[in-house]
Amino acid sequence: MASSIESDVLIIGAGVIGLSIGIALLESKPNLKVIIVEKENSIAKHASGRNSGVLHAGFYYSPDSLKAKFCRQGNFEFKNLARENNVQLREVGKIVVSKNEFEDEKLTQLLARGIENGVDLEILNKKELSKLEPLADTFERFLWSPTTAVVDAKAINQVLLHKFLKLGGNLYLEQEIKLRISEEEIVDASGKYRAKHFINAAGAYADKISRSVGVGLDYAMLPFLGIYRSTEEKDLPLQRLVYPVPHPINPFLGVHFTLTIDNKIKIGPTAIPITGREQYSPREGWSISDTAQSLKAIYSLISGKSHKFGEILLAEWPNLMQSHLIAEASKLVPSAIQTRGWKKKPAGIRAQLVHLSTGRLEQDFVVREKKNSTHILNAVSPGWTSAIPFGRWITEKVLTNYF
């Protein structure tokens, strides 16, 4: 039998979180042997490579959350990384518009939250909107976020990979890791890898891996499918990202407009609950075990009081029809309804963790530790924007507690 591949730290998952942790570990302790293993044949093949590349400013999140702690700094660091590596960056900013008096009042709350989080924001009157985004419409006021930007996500992922490898890290593709508890430690069940510490950054599969060693048993994973449509920027010449006021309870930002690095305008996403972690179409990416987890999560959501699952379904299912999605988007940018040439964009999946006893959709990072393993169970938006400082935070915990 071949000898095991040994390391100090083995990271499961070569998405933006795994790569950022690997970099932070090697920058903190250059002599550490760090390996990343990835089940796919390339890095960042799912959420990290399918996102819009939006660098969020950090004003949506509760000031006591990890998201608020890392998003603003992550925005700043990704912009610097893009500039230093000639990665395309569009510093266009974002406006949040309201449709009625209730939503207008919510803008004030978003402003207060953003200011507490240290984010550069302001509320402006409707008459100022034409100066920033002539195509958008709002009730009386709007929120202006000048630091929101868009970057080439795939290019940034490659920059992170190059940095990790240059620092001395190793990457092994097409490798599936199964953990098990052996005596007083957690080990790779296949025996192929040996590590002093395992970091589970497997995204949509993180809960599946953690449950194999008794971590995160109080959660289930419910994937949400995000579908987008796009048109050419010349046909709808927006200058800014345009977002609605988010739902007060449900953790989705609503159908919005995004500018892309290849000069297109995207509308979306939907937030359709599905049964497979990689179910990008009805016929692929699902399994019996995934379906069981999703149904368990859905039952918890329906029975719990934390969210209104019925409202999610009523709001989201109609958006599967392009005509409805465009009609919804036109509430923010009226001329979108006359725009032609909308085309499908590759779908994305938001791997959303559900707390089973309360039916709560977890809105912050969820990190659990057991013996010689650290498990990142929930890293949804703005997980991508927050990845670099979040990676340093995980690194500090691991090095302090285990090395």
N, C-alpha and C positions, 0 to 999 in steps of 0.2 A: 504493500500500500504506500502511495506517495506521501511524503511528509507534508504537514500543514503549512500554509502560508501564514507567517507570524507578523503581528503588528502590535503597537501599543494601543492604538485606537482604530477600530473598524467602523466606518460609517456606512449605513445601508441607505442608498438612494443618492443618485447624482443629479438631483434638481438644484435649484438655486440655494435652498437651505443647506443641503448636504455639502455643496461646494463652499459655501460661505463659512461653515463650521470648520471644514478641512483647512481652509486658508488661515482662519483665526488660530487654530491649534498650532500650525507650523510657524506662524508669525510670533506666537507667544513662547513656543518651545521648539526651536529649529531642529533639535536632535530627536524629536519624537518621530516614530515611524507611524505614519497615518495612511490608511488604505480606504478608498471608497469603492464599494461594489454596487453595480447597477444591473437590474434584470433585463433592461432593453439593450439594443445594439448601439445606442448613442445616448448622450446625456440629455437631460431636460426634455424628454419626449412627450411629457403630459402637461400638467398645469404650468410648469416653469417655461415651457416653450410655446404654449398655446395662449398665453395671456396677451393683453393688448399693449403691454409695455408702458402702462400708465404709472408714473411716479406720483403716488398720492401725497398730498400735503400733510395730512394727519389731523384733520379737524372733526372727523366723524366720531372719534373714539373716546370712551370715558377716560378722564385724566388719570385714573388709577389703574388703567389697563397696560399690559405689555405693548399692545399695539401703539398706544399713545407715546409710550416710552421710546419706541424704536422707529416709528414711521418718519417723523420729521428729519431725524438724523440720516436714515436710510435714503431719503430723497436727495439730501445734500451729497452723500457719498457716491450714489450711483451717477449723479450728474458729473461729479469730478472724474469718476472712472470712465465715463463716456468721452469726456473732453480729452483726457490723457491718452485714450486709445483710438481716437478718431472714429468713435461710434456715433451714428446719427442720433441727434438729440433735438427735439422740438420743444422749446420753452414757451408754450402757447398760453398757459394758464387755463383756469376753469371758472365757469360761472354756474351757480346753482339758482334756478328760477323757481318761482312759486306760481300756483294756479288759483289760489283763493286766500281768504283772510287767515284761515287756520294755518296754512303752509307758510304764509308770510310771517306769522308769529314764530314758527319753528326756525326761521332763518336767524332770529335773534339768539335762540338757544345754540344753534350751530356756531355762531360767532363767538359766544361766550366760552363754549367748549374749546374752540380752536385757539382762542387767546390764552386760555389756561394751559393748553398744550404747547404754547410758544410758537404758534403758526401765524404767518403774515396773512391777514384777512381784513376785509372791510365789507360793510353793507352799503350799497349805493341805491339811489332812487331810479325808478324806471326810465326817466329821461336820460340817464347816463348810459343806458344799455346799448344804444345805437353806436356809441363811441367804441365799445369793446366787442360787441357782437350784434351787428345790425339784423341778422336773420332770426335771432331769438326773441321770445316774448315772455313777459312776466306779469304778475298781478299788480304789485305796487313797488316792490323792491327786489333786489337780487344780491347774492353773495359773490364776491370776487376773490378768487384764490390765485394770486399771481405765480406761486411757486409750483403748482401742479404742472407736470410736463409729460412728454411721451418719448420713449427711447426704444431703440431696436433691441427687443428682448433676446432674440436668438444670438445676436452679436455679443451682447453683454454676457450671456451664458458662456460663450466661447472664451471671452476674456477671463472670466473667473476660472474656467478649466485650465487655461494656459498658466495662470498665476499659481494655481494649486500644484500643477506639475513642476513648474519652475522652482517652487519652494521645496520640492523633494517628495511630494505626495505621489501615490500610485493609484491608478484607476483600473478596475477590472470590469469589463462589460459582459453582458449575458450571463450574469451570476445571480442565482436566487438563494437567499440565505434563510434558513429556518433555525430559529433559536429554541433551545430547551434548557431547563434547569438541571444542572448536574451537581449533586452534593451542595456545596456552598457558593456555586457560581453559575452564571448563565453562559452557555457555550453555543457554538455553531453545531447544529445537530448533524450536519453532513461530515464534519471533521476536516473539511477543506481549509478552514481558516481558524486561527487561534489569535485571540486578542485579549489584552488586559481590560479593555473597555469597549462596549458596543454602543453606538449611537444610532437609534432608529429614526431616520429622516425619510421614510419611505412614502410620504404623502398619503395618497388614498389607501395605501396598504399598511400604513403605520399601525392602525388599531388591530389589524389581523395579526401582525407580527407580535405586537405587545400582548395580546390575549394568550398567545402560545406560552408565555412565561408568567401568566397571571396578573398582568398589568392592564388597567383600563377596562376591567370587566363591567364597570358601571356605565359604559358608553356603547353606542352602536353608530356605525357610519351610514349616513344617508347622502348619496351623491345627487347633485343638482346639475342638470344639463343646461349649458349656456349657449344659445344659438344667436348668431349675428347675421345681419345683412349689410352689404356695403355698396357704395356707389363712388364714382369718380369725384374728386374734390372740385373739379371744374363745373360739375353739374349741381353742386350744393356747396358753394364756397364759404364754409364756416371758418372762422379765425380762432375759435376757442373750443375747448370741450364744453358741452352743455349737459348738465345733470338736473334731475328733479330733486325736490326735497325728499329725503328717504322716508320710508315707512317708519312710524314711531316704535313699532315692536319687532317686526320681521327684519332679519339682518341682510336685506338686499337693497342695493342702491337704486333699483328701478331702471326702466329702459332709458338709455341716454345716448348722447352723440360723442364719439371718439374720433379724433384725427389720428391717422396712422403715419408711420414713417415713409410709406410708399404712396403718399398723397391720395389716400382714399378717406371717405367718411363712413364710419361704422355706426349702425344703430343696434341696440341690444344691451345686455343679453337677456334671454329668458332665464327663468330659474325653475325648471321643471324637475320634480323629484323622479328619479329613475332607480332601477334596481341593480345596475352594474357599475363597478368602479371605472371601467373603460368602455362604457356603453355609448359610444359616439353616434351609433345608429341603432335602430330597433333590433337588428339581427346579430349584433356583435357585442362582445365585451361584458357578458353577464354570466353568472354561474348560480347554481342552487344555493351555495353558501352566501354569496353576495345578496341574493334575493331575500334570503331569510333575515339577514342583518337589516336590510332596508325596510322590510315589513315590520320588524321589531321596532325600528326607529320611528316609522310612520305611526304605529299604534301608540307609542309613547307621546308623540307630538299631538295626536288627536285627543288623548286622554289628559294631557297636561294643560296647565293654564298659562304657560310662559309665552306661547305664540298662538296665532290664529291660522291653523293649517288650512282650514276651509277658505280663508281669504287668499292664501297663497295660491291654491288651486284655481279659484275663480279669476284671479288676476293674471295668472301665468299661462294656463292652458290655451286661451285664445291667441296668445302671442306666437303660437306655432304657425298660425296663418300669417303670411307676409303682409297682407292687407291690414290686419289688425295691429301688427307690430308697427307698421308705418303710421297708422292712425294714432297710435299711442305716442309715438315719437313726435308727431306733428303738434302735439299739445305744447311742446317746448319750442319747436322750430316750425311754424306753420307752413312754410314753403316746401317742407319735406313731402307733403301729401301730393304735390305736383311733380316731384322729382321722379324720373324714370331710370331704368337700368340697374335696379337693385339686384345684387347677386348674393348667393350664400357664401359665407366665410366658414373656415374650419371651426367646428364646435369646441367648446371647452367644458370641463367638469369641475365643479366646486365640491370638494370632498368635505362635507359638513358633519361635524361630530354632534351627536344628540345625547344628552344626559338622560338616561333611561328613567330614573325615578321621578324626575320633574318635567320631562318633555321639553327641556330647554335646548335650543340650538346654541351651541357654544360660540361666542363671538370673539373670544380672545384666544391667544396661544394657550394650549394645554400641554404641559410637560410633566412627565412622571419618571421617577427613578426607582430602580430595584437592583440591589446587589451591584454588579458591575455593568449596568446598562442604563441608558437614558433614552426616553421615548418621547418624541415630539408628535403628539396625537392630533393636534389641530393647528394648522398654520395657514388658514384661509386669508383672503384679501384683508389688509395689505401685506400679506406674508412676503410677496415678491419685493415690494418696496423696502420692507423692514429687514430683509435677509442679512445684510452685512453686520449691522449692530446686534441683531439677534444672535448671529453666529458667534460674536465675541462674548455675549452673555452666557450662552451655552458652554463655550470654552472655559470661561472663568469658573462656572459651576463644576465642570468635569475635572479641571486641573486642581481646584481647591479640595474637592472631595475624594479624588481617586488617585492623584499623582503627587 
